[in-house]
């Protein structure tokens, strides 16, 4: 029986247009219902804050339907199975998946990505470097970009949870890396911790000129987390046969109507380049492959990650906006209160 437990959730209280702010969320308490047959009850320990949640909160065309008003915010979480009526899970199992921003999550298993078996590593890593961020970097760089030894790889939001992983994986694969970020502090992080060969501060430098200097032979792979003016600048420096992976559009303040900017067709034509959008779920069947390799790199010291941890549900209300303000200094997580 679970009805004596009190849940605490961050709900979407009203619909944003653009980047969700703290005012669009509320913290709500409610009893935990009895567990139906076939389900598990997960007590979450960490919630993930991700740029994709902006799209899930907005009522705009997307690859998932919008979160309903009054519902717990959709999001990734990790936690322990504390009750089970599902033969595939036992009490004490550690699981991660799209469990939402609730202290307790009832699941039939369909929104559980995996059992977390890396007990020698922090469970929080399953939401970052060993979770959606890491597998996004892994498949975006190695499959979509097809990065290979000797390539020059340029990454926007290079100090972020995805970008920092992209840069490190590129170095592991023998690439030269150039990171674009927003401050001297993050430039130092990119160079000192994540091993970037060159860094560019888009707030203080002419990005197109800086890319030209940093990439005299052009850009072979561009991992695009921003769209907007940064990407426009990179497009002017594409090498012959360049590959561009579209992972995010953080620089766009609104998606309705569809934003239009400089046309890149000519650059793609002349460079015989390829530009492709993707999401990590395109490779969901191969997640175990990615997690196994990422875990090995973490244990060997080849791959590292910063974590920026907020405390409790109230702090979660401003977490998505905080991401878009660029205030986090690592993978943004909420420790569940």
ABEGO torsion letter per residue (X at the ends): XAAABBBBBBBBABBBBEBBBAAABBBBBBBBBBBBBGBBBBBBABBBBBAAAAAAABBBBBABBBBBBGBBBBBBBBBBBABBABAABBBGBBBBEBAEBBABBBBAGAABABBBABAABBAAAAABAABAAAAAAAAAAAAAAGBBBGBBBBBBGAABAAAAAAAAAAAAAGBBBBBBBABAAAAAAAAAAAGBABBBBAAABBAAAAAAAABAAEBABBBBAAEEAAAAAAAAABBBGBBBBBABBAABABAOBBBBBBBAAAAAAAAGBBBBBBBAAAAAAAAAAAAAAAAAAAAAGABBBBBBBBBEAAAAAAAAAAAAAGABAEBBBBBBX
